[in-house]
Amino acid sequence: MYPEVPTAKQNFEFFLVCVRLSNVLLPINAVRLDERTNQIYVLAGEEIEVLIYPNGKVRFL
C-alpha cells in the first residue's frame, strides 16, 4: 500500500505557512502527514501548532 500524499492545495498552503513562520524566525520542529485524515500537522517553535486540511484550509491551534 502506498502512503498518502498531500493535495496540491495542501502543498501550496504548507509553503505559505512555512514562509510566514520563518518571517517571524520560528523554527519548524515537526511536520507530519496524518494518514488517517490526510491532514498536515506542523509544530513550530514550542507551542504553535498548525493543521492543513486536504481542501487547503489552515487552522492555527
N, C-alpha and C positions, 0 to 999 in steps of 0.2 A: 504494500500500500504506500502510495506517495504522500509526503507531508503536504498540508495545505499551504497555499501561497497567498500573500496579501493581494487585495484587489488594486487596480490602478489608482482608484481614489484614495485608498489607504496609503499607498506608496507616496503620493503627492502630499497628503496631509502629514505624513511622518516626516518628510523632508522639511516642510514648513515649521512643524513643531521643533525639530532639531535646530533649525536656524534661530527661532525665537529663543530657545533655551540657551544657545551658545551666545546670543547677543547680550544676555544678562550674566554671562560667564558661569553658568551652571553646568557641572559635569553630568553626562548621561551615564548612569551607573548600570542600568539593566534594560534590555529590550527583549520582549517575549511575544511570540505569536501563539495565542491560546488555540489549540487545535479543535477544541470542542465548540467554541463560539466564533472562531476566526477573527478575534479582536486582537489588536496590537496593544501591549501594555508597555509603558515607558516609565522608568523610575529615574528622576533627575534630582540632583542634589541629595539631601537627606530626607525630604518629605514631599516632594512634588510628584504626583502620580498622574499619568495621562492614559486614557483609553481612546483608541481609534477604532471605530466600528467599521464593518465592511462597506457601508454606504458612504464613508468618508467623514462622518460626524465625529467631532473631537470633544472629549469630556475631560476636564481637569478635576481631579478628585482632591 
